[in-house]
Amino acid sequence: MACSGVLKTLIRSSYLGSTTRNFSLVSNQFSNHTAEWMQDTSKKSPMELINEVPPIKVEGRIVACEGDNNPALGHPIEFICLDLKEPAVCKYCGLRYVQEHHH
C-alpha cells in the first residue's frame, strides 16, 4: 500500500516521540503568513469580496447552495429557504440569494 507524503511524515514523527513540536512549527508558519496578510491594507478581506457579489435571483422558494460547481472547491450542500424579503445568506460561503417574484 502506498502512503502519501503527509502520512509518511506523521508516521516518522510518531517514531521520534512527541509530535507536538512538529505540528507547532507548521502552526507558526500559518500564523505568521496570516499576520502578514492582515497587515496589507491594499487587499480586501474575504467578507468584502463576497459582499461585492450581488444577490443571486432564484425563481423557487428554496435554493441549494454548494459554493461552486466544482465539488472540490465547494462546500456541503446547504438548502436555504427564501420566504423572507431580505436576501438569505449561505452559512458556508456567504453567497446571498433572493426570491425573484413574477407578477
WOLINFEN-V192286 format. One record per helix or strand of 3 or more residues. SS is the DSSP state (H for helix, E for strand). FROM is the first residue (numbers start at 1). TO is the last residue. If there is no record, write none. Layout:
ss->SS from->FROM to->TO
ss->SS from->FROM to->TO
//
This chain:
ss->H from->5 to->15
ss->H from->20 to->39
ss->H from->46 to->51
ss->E from->56 to->58
ss->E from->62 to->65
ss->E from->78 to->81
ss->E from->96 to->99
//
